[in-house]
Amino acid sequence: MVSGDMMKFALLRIALPAAAIIGIAAAPALAQRPANPEQRIMILEQQLAASQATALRLEQRLDTIERQLQQLINHSETSGHRVGQVESEMRRIRSDVDTRLTAIEARAVVAASSEPLRQESPAQVQPDVQIASTSAPELPSRNSGSAATATSDPGEDAYSEGFRLWRDGNYGQAITALRAFTSGFPTHRRVSFANNLIGRSMLDNGQPRPAAEALLANYRSNPKGERAADSLFYLGQALVKLGQPAQACKAYGELEDVYRASLRDELKQLVSKGKAEAGCS
């Protein structure tokens, strides 16, 4: 009996908290307590098992809620990081685009000032040749009846071949020949002429953008060259063809500011005509 009483007492100590968890629903069962101690023990054990199962389910639900909450937190942090990366990339792209546009606009402004008026016929080509020869002829003179005879200057002959190709409308071949000349004779006085004529060949071949770049490069690389001023003028012509008359006016203005004292009369007339066509104020 002593051991039975002790076991009953221990079970009662465990069962009392369980009865508190069960709450009001267990109250009627306690009110109708069986007289038989063994039945009471069985009932208490059943109630204890039920309370433990309920507690286990609650604990499992809590664990599930905690996992879901953690997943939401992780997803929010990941999304925030991705949004930050996207915003950073957008800022980088916008900055890169702005830089490129600025560079293109700057190149176009200067390049357009050196683009030549398109020659539609051989009759229109000759005036440009005459104008260019005012201070230093584009094509060196030959002795009468010896056009096919080479001069004593191989560089002059190489340049002259490129010039004749341009004059005859063979623009692609002219560009190749003139580039070969500048590469083979980089210090020759005709280099400024050749680079200017390369740009004009591109322009006459319907390529105003590369023509503008070539003409601008000739002006910038050798501003004291004999055809640097011409390259600025034809750059303005190229800008007009590229649909940028305002930039062409800036090129013409720079030409006058830099070369006003040394500008040939024929080139002055071309600049005045170009400014009128571009609507310069």
Sine and cosine of phi, psi and omega as CSV:
sin_phi,cos_phi,sin_psi,cos_psi,sin_omega,cos_omega
0.00,0.00,-0.59,0.81,-0.03,-1.00
-0.88,0.47,-0.70,0.71,0.01,-1.00
-0.92,0.39,-0.59,0.81,0.04,-1.00
-0.90,0.44,-0.67,0.75,0.02,-1.00
-0.90,0.43,-0.64,0.77,0.00,-1.00
-0.90,0.43,-0.65,0.76,0.01,-1.00
-0.91,0.42,-0.66,0.75,0.04,-1.00
-0.87,0.49,-0.67,0.74,-0.02,-1.00
-0.90,0.44,-0.65,0.76,0.01,-1.00
-0.91,0.41,-0.67,0.74,0.01,-1.00
-0.90,0.43,-0.60,0.80,0.02,-1.00
-0.91,0.42,-0.61,0.79,0.02,-1.00
-0.90,0.43,-0.57,0.82,0.03,-1.00
-0.98,0.21,-0.61,0.80,-0.11,-0.99
-0.95,0.30,-0.51,0.86,-0.06,-1.00
-0.87,0.48,-0.73,0.68,0.07,-1.00
-0.89,0.45,-0.58,0.81,0.03,-1.00
-0.89,0.45,-0.62,0.78,0.02,-1.00
-0.90,0.43,-0.57,0.83,0.03,-1.00
-0.91,0.41,-0.58,0.81,0.02,-1.00
-0.92,0.38,-0.66,0.75,-0.04,-1.00
-0.89,0.46,-0.64,0.77,0.12,-0.99
0.99,0.16,-0.62,-0.78,-0.13,-0.99
-0.91,0.43,-0.54,0.84,-0.03,-1.00
-0.88,0.47,-0.46,0.89,-0.02,-1.00
-1.00,0.05,-0.22,0.97,-0.08,-1.00
-0.86,0.51,-0.72,0.69,0.00,-1.00
-0.88,0.48,-0.59,0.81,-0.01,-1.00
-0.92,0.40,-0.62,0.78,0.03,-1.00
-0.93,0.36,-0.53,0.85,0.01,-1.00
-0.92,0.40,-0.48,0.88,-0.01,-1.00
-0.96,-0.27,0.82,0.58,-0.05,-1.00
-0.92,0.38,0.78,-0.62,-0.01,-1.00
-0.92,0.39,0.44,-0.90,0.00,-1.00
-0.98,0.22,-0.45,0.90,-0.07,-1.00
-0.98,0.20,0.84,-0.54,-0.02,-1.00
-0.88,0.48,-0.60,0.80,-0.01,-1.00
-0.90,0.44,-0.63,0.78,0.03,-1.00
-0.91,0.41,-0.62,0.78,0.02,-1.00
-0.89,0.46,-0.66,0.75,0.01,-1.00
-0.89,0.45,-0.67,0.74,0.00,-1.00
-0.89,0.46,-0.68,0.73,0.00,-1.00
-0.89,0.45,-0.69,0.72,0.01,-1.00
-0.89,0.45,-0.64,0.77,0.03,-1.00
-0.90,0.44,-0.65,0.76,0.03,-1.00
-0.89,0.45,-0.68,0.73,0.01,-1.00
-0.90,0.43,-0.62,0.78,0.01,-1.00
-0.90,0.43,-0.69,0.72,0.01,-1.00
-0.90,0.44,-0.65,0.76,0.01,-1.00
-0.90,0.43,-0.66,0.75,0.00,-1.00
-0.92,0.39,-0.61,0.79,0.03,-1.00
-0.91,0.40,-0.65,0.76,0.03,-1.00
-0.89,0.46,-0.66,0.75,0.02,-1.00
-0.89,0.45,-0.69,0.72,0.02,-1.00
-0.89,0.47,-0.64,0.77,0.02,-1.00
-0.90,0.44,-0.68,0.73,0.04,-1.00
-0.89,0.45,-0.66,0.75,0.03,-1.00
-0.89,0.46,-0.66,0.75,0.01,-1.00
-0.90,0.43,-0.65,0.76,0.03,-1.00
-0.90,0.43,-0.68,0.74,0.03,-1.00
-0.89,0.46,-0.64,0.77,0.03,-1.00
-0.89,0.45,-0.68,0.74,0.04,-1.00
-0.88,0.48,-0.67,0.74,0.01,-1.00
-0.89,0.46,-0.70,0.72,0.02,-1.00
-0.89,0.46,-0.65,0.76,0.02,-1.00
-0.90,0.44,-0.66,0.75,0.03,-1.00
-0.89,0.45,-0.70,0.71,0.01,-1.00
-0.89,0.46,-0.65,0.76,0.02,-1.00
-0.89,0.45,-0.67,0.74,0.01,-1.00
-0.90,0.43,-0.63,0.78,0.05,-1.00
-0.89,0.46,-0.66,0.75,0.04,-1.00
-0.89,0.46,-0.66,0.75,0.01,-1.00
-0.90,0.44,-0.72,0.70,0.01,-1.00
-0.88,0.47,-0.68,0.74,0.01,-1.00
-0.89,0.45,-0.64,0.77,0.01,-1.00
-0.91,0.42,-0.68,0.74,0.01,-1.00
-0.91,0.42,-0.67,0.74,0.01,-1.00
-0.90,0.44,-0.69,0.72,0.01,-1.00
-0.89,0.46,-0.68,0.74,0.02,-1.00
-0.88,0.47,-0.63,0.78,0.04,-1.00
-0.91,0.42,-0.68,0.74,0.01,-1.00
-0.90,0.43,-0.67,0.74,0.03,-1.00
-0.87,0.49,-0.66,0.75,0.04,-1.00
-0.89,0.46,-0.65,0.76,0.03,-1.00
-0.90,0.43,-0.68,0.73,0.00,-1.00
-0.89,0.46,-0.70,0.72,0.01,-1.00
-0.89,0.46,-0.66,0.75,0.02,-1.00
-0.90,0.45,-0.68,0.74,0.02,-1.00
-0.91,0.42,-0.64,0.77,0.03,-1.00
-0.89,0.46,-0.67,0.74,0.03,-1.00
-0.90,0.44,-0.65,0.76,0.00,-1.00
-0.90,0.43,-0.70,0.72,0.00,-1.00
-0.90,0.45,-0.70,0.72,-0.02,-1.00
-0.88,0.48,-0.67,0.74,0.03,-1.00
-0.90,0.44,-0.66,0.76,0.00,-1.00
-0.91,0.43,-0.67,0.74,0.01,-1.00
-0.90,0.43,-0.68,0.73,0.01,-1.00
-0.88,0.48,-0.66,0.75,0.00,-1.00
-0.90,0.44,-0.70,0.72,-0.01,-1.00
-0.91,0.42,-0.67,0.74,0.00,-1.00
-0.89,0.45,-0.66,0.75,0.02,-1.00
-0.88,0.48,-0.68,0.73,0.01,-1.00
-0.91,0.42,-0.66,0.75,0.00,-1.00
-0.90,0.43,-0.69,0.72,-0.01,-1.00
-0.90,0.44,-0.64,0.77,0.00,-1.00
-0.91,0.42,-0.68,0.73,0.02,-1.00
-0.90,0.44,-0.66,0.75,-0.05,-1.00
-0.91,0.42,-0.60,0.80,-0.03,-1.00
-0.89,0.46,-0.72,0.70,-0.06,-1.00
-0.98,0.22,-0.61,0.79,-0.08,-1.00
-0.91,0.41,-0.58,0.81,-0.08,-1.00
-0.92,0.40,-0.42,0.91,-0.06,-1.00
-0.95,0.33,-0.21,0.98,-0.05,-1.00
-0.95,-0.32,0.05,1.00,-0.03,-1.00
-0.98,0.21,0.76,-0.65,-0.04,-1.00
-0.99,0.15,0.35,-0.94,0.15,-0.99
-0.93,0.37,0.68,-0.73,-0.05,-1.00
-0.91,0.42,0.72,-0.70,0.06,-1.00
-1.00,0.04,0.89,-0.46,-0.05,-1.00
-1.00,-0.01,-0.35,0.94,-0.04,-1.00
-0.43,-0.90,0.35,-0.94,0.03,-1.00
-0.83,0.55,-0.50,0.87,-0.01,-1.00
-0.90,0.43,-0.49,0.87,0.00,-1.00
-0.99,0.10,-0.35,0.94,0.00,-1.00
-0.95,0.31,-0.65,0.76,-0.11,-0.99
-0.85,0.53,-0.66,0.75,0.01,-1.00
-0.85,0.52,-0.64,0.76,0.01,-1.00
-0.89,0.46,-0.63,0.78,0.03,-1.00
-0.89,0.45,-0.66,0.75,-0.01,-1.00
-0.92,0.39,-0.66,0.75,0.01,-1.00
-0.89,0.45,-0.69,0.72,-0.04,-1.00
-0.90,0.43,-0.42,0.91,-0.08,-1.00
-1.00,0.03,0.12,0.99,-0.06,-1.00
-0.88,0.48,-0.75,0.66,-0.01,-1.00
-0.97,-0.25,-0.55,0.84,0.03,-1.00
-0.47,-0.88,0.93,-0.38,-0.12,-0.99
-0.87,0.49,0.61,-0.79,0.06,-1.00
-0.91,0.42,-0.61,0.79,-0.03,-1.00
-0.86,-0.50,0.84,-0.54,-0.03,-1.00
-0.89,0.46,0.56,-0.83,-0.01,-1.00
-0.96,0.29,0.50,-0.87,0.03,-1.00
-0.90,-0.45,0.40,-0.92,0.10,-0.99
-0.92,0.39,0.57,-0.82,-0.03,-1.00
-0.85,0.52,0.77,-0.64,0.05,-1.00
0.98,0.20,0.15,0.99,0.00,-1.00
-0.77,-0.64,0.69,0.72,-0.06,-1.00
-0.89,0.45,-0.50,0.86,-0.04,-1.00
-1.00,0.03,-0.02,1.00,-0.05,-1.00
-1.00,0.08,0.73,-0.68,-0.03,-1.00
-0.96,0.29,0.53,-0.85,0.07,-1.00
-0.99,0.14,0.04,-1.00,0.03,-1.00
-0.98,0.20,-0.07,1.00,-0.01,-1.00
-0.92,-0.38,0.96,-0.27,-0.01,-1.00
-0.87,0.49,-0.57,0.82,0.02,-1.00
-0.90,0.43,-0.65,0.76,0.03,-1.00
-0.89,0.46,-0.65,0.76,0.03,-1.00
-0.90,0.44,-0.66,0.75,-0.02,-1.00
-0.90,0.43,-0.68,0.73,0.03,-1.00
-0.91,0.42,-0.69,0.73,-0.04,-1.00
-0.87,0.50,-0.59,0.81,0.02,-1.00
-0.90,0.44,-0.68,0.73,0.05,-1.00
-0.89,0.45,-0.64,0.77,0.03,-1.00
-0.88,0.48,-0.72,0.69,-0.04,-1.00
-0.90,0.44,-0.59,0.81,0.05,-1.00
-0.90,0.44,-0.67,0.75,0.04,-1.00
-0.90,0.43,-0.71,0.70,-0.02,-1.00
-0.86,0.51,-0.58,0.82,-0.02,-1.00
-1.00,0.09,0.05,1.00,0.05,-1.00
1.00,0.08,0.16,0.99,0.05,-1.00
-1.00,-0.01,0.95,0.31,-0.19,-0.98
-0.91,0.41,-0.68,0.74,0.00,-1.00
-0.88,0.47,-0.70,0.72,0.03,-1.00
-0.92,0.39,-0.59,0.81,0.03,-1.00
-0.89,0.46,-0.70,0.72,0.00,-1.00
-0.88,0.48,-0.69,0.72,0.01,-1.00
-0.88,0.47,-0.71,0.71,-0.02,-1.00
-0.92,0.40,-0.66,0.75,-0.02,-1.00
-0.94,0.35,-0.60,0.80,0.06,-1.00
-0.92,0.40,-0.61,0.79,0.06,-1.00
-0.89,0.45,-0.61,0.79,0.03,-1.00
-0.90,0.44,-0.76,0.66,-0.04,-1.00
-0.91,0.42,-0.51,0.86,0.04,-1.00
-0.96,0.28,-0.63,0.78,-0.03,-1.00
-0.99,0.15,-0.42,0.91,-0.04,-1.00
-0.73,-0.69,0.90,0.43,-0.14,-0.99
-0.90,0.43,-0.33,0.94,-0.01,-1.00
-0.96,-0.27,0.14,0.99,-0.02,-1.00
-0.94,0.34,0.54,-0.84,-0.02,-1.00
-0.91,0.41,-0.29,0.96,-0.02,-1.00
-1.00,0.06,0.01,1.00,-0.02,-1.00
-0.87,0.49,-0.68,0.74,0.03,-1.00
-0.88,0.48,-0.64,0.77,0.06,-1.00
-0.89,0.46,-0.73,0.68,-0.08,-1.00
-0.90,0.44,-0.70,0.71,0.00,-1.00
-0.91,0.42,-0.61,0.79,0.07,-1.00
-0.89,0.45,-0.67,0.74,-0.03,-1.00
-0.95,0.31,-0.48,0.88,0.11,-0.99
-0.88,0.47,-0.73,0.69,0.04,-1.00
-0.88,0.48,-0.65,0.76,0.00,-1.00
-0.93,0.38,-0.59,0.81,0.04,-1.00
-0.89,0.46,-0.67,0.75,0.04,-1.00
-0.89,0.45,-0.67,0.74,0.00,-1.00
-0.90,0.44,-0.73,0.69,0.01,-1.00
-0.91,0.41,-0.37,0.93,0.00,-1.00
-1.00,-0.01,0.21,0.98,0.04,-1.00
0.98,0.21,0.50,0.87,-0.01,-1.00
-0.81,-0.59,0.95,0.33,-0.08,-1.00
-0.91,0.41,-0.54,0.84,-0.04,-1.00
-0.93,0.36,-0.81,0.59,0.07,-1.00
-0.89,0.45,-0.50,0.86,0.05,-1.00
-0.89,0.46,-0.70,0.71,0.00,-1.00
-0.88,0.48,-0.64,0.76,0.01,-1.00
-0.91,0.42,-0.67,0.74,0.00,-1.00
-0.92,0.40,-0.66,0.75,-0.01,-1.00
-0.93,0.37,-0.66,0.75,0.05,-1.00
-0.89,0.46,-0.66,0.75,0.02,-1.00
-0.89,0.46,-0.62,0.79,0.01,-1.00
-0.91,0.42,-0.65,0.76,0.02,-1.00
-0.92,0.39,-0.71,0.71,-0.08,-1.00
-0.95,0.30,-0.63,0.78,-0.08,-1.00
-0.96,0.28,-0.46,0.89,-0.04,-1.00
-0.53,-0.85,0.95,0.32,-0.06,-1.00
-0.89,0.45,-0.28,0.96,0.04,-1.00
-0.99,-0.12,0.06,1.00,0.03,-1.00
-0.90,0.43,0.38,-0.92,-0.11,-0.99
-0.93,0.36,-0.31,0.95,0.03,-1.00
-0.86,-0.51,0.36,0.93,0.06,-1.00
-0.91,0.41,-0.68,0.74,0.01,-1.00
-0.90,0.44,-0.65,0.76,0.03,-1.00
-0.88,0.48,-0.64,0.77,0.00,-1.00
-0.90,0.44,-0.59,0.81,0.06,-1.00
-0.91,0.42,-0.66,0.75,0.02,-1.00
-0.88,0.47,-0.75,0.66,-0.03,-1.00
-0.94,0.35,-0.38,0.92,0.14,-0.99
-0.89,0.45,-0.68,0.73,0.07,-1.00
-0.87,0.49,-0.64,0.77,0.04,-1.00
-0.88,0.47,-0.64,0.77,0.00,-1.00
-0.91,0.41,-0.64,0.77,0.01,-1.00
-0.90,0.44,-0.60,0.80,0.06,-1.00
-0.88,0.47,-0.69,0.72,0.00,-1.00
-0.93,0.38,-0.43,0.91,0.05,-1.00
-1.00,0.08,0.07,1.00,0.04,-1.00
0.98,0.19,0.48,0.88,-0.01,-1.00
-0.78,-0.62,0.92,0.38,-0.04,-1.00
-0.89,0.45,-0.55,0.84,0.00,-1.00
-0.90,0.44,-0.63,0.78,0.03,-1.00
-0.94,0.33,-0.55,0.84,0.05,-1.00
-0.88,0.47,-0.64,0.77,0.02,-1.00
-0.88,0.47,-0.59,0.81,0.04,-1.00
-0.92,0.40,-0.62,0.79,0.03,-1.00
-0.91,0.42,-0.69,0.73,0.04,-1.00
-0.89,0.46,-0.63,0.77,0.01,-1.00
-0.90,0.44,-0.64,0.77,0.03,-1.00
-0.92,0.40,-0.63,0.78,0.03,-1.00
-0.85,0.52,-0.73,0.69,-0.02,-1.00
-0.93,0.38,-0.61,0.79,-0.01,-1.00
-0.92,0.40,-0.65,0.76,-0.09,-1.00
-0.99,0.14,-0.62,0.79,-0.15,-0.99
-0.89,-0.45,0.33,0.94,-0.09,-1.00
-0.82,0.57,-0.68,0.73,-0.09,-1.00
-0.95,0.30,-0.46,0.89,-0.09,-1.00
-0.93,-0.37,0.17,0.99,-0.08,-1.00
-0.95,0.31,0.77,-0.64,0.03,-1.00
-0.93,0.38,0.47,-0.88,-0.03,-1.00
-0.88,0.48,-0.67,0.75,0.00,-1.00
-0.89,0.45,-0.64,0.77,0.01,-1.00
-0.94,0.33,-0.55,0.83,0.08,-1.00
-0.87,0.50,-0.66,0.75,0.01,-1.00
-0.90,0.43,-0.65,0.76,0.02,-1.00
-0.91,0.42,-0.63,0.78,0.01,-1.00
-0.91,0.42,-0.69,0.73,0.02,-1.00
-0.87,0.50,-0.68,0.73,0.03,-1.00
-0.91,0.41,-0.67,0.75,0.01,-1.00
-0.90,0.43,-0.63,0.77,0.04,-1.00
-0.90,0.43,-0.63,0.77,0.03,-1.00
-0.90,0.43,-0.68,0.74,-0.02,-1.00
-0.92,0.38,-0.54,0.84,0.00,-1.00
-0.99,0.11,-0.15,0.99,0.00,-1.00
0.97,0.26,0.54,0.84,0.00,-1.00
-0.95,0.32,0.60,-0.80,-0.02,-1.00
-0.99,0.14,0.00,0.00,0.00,0.00
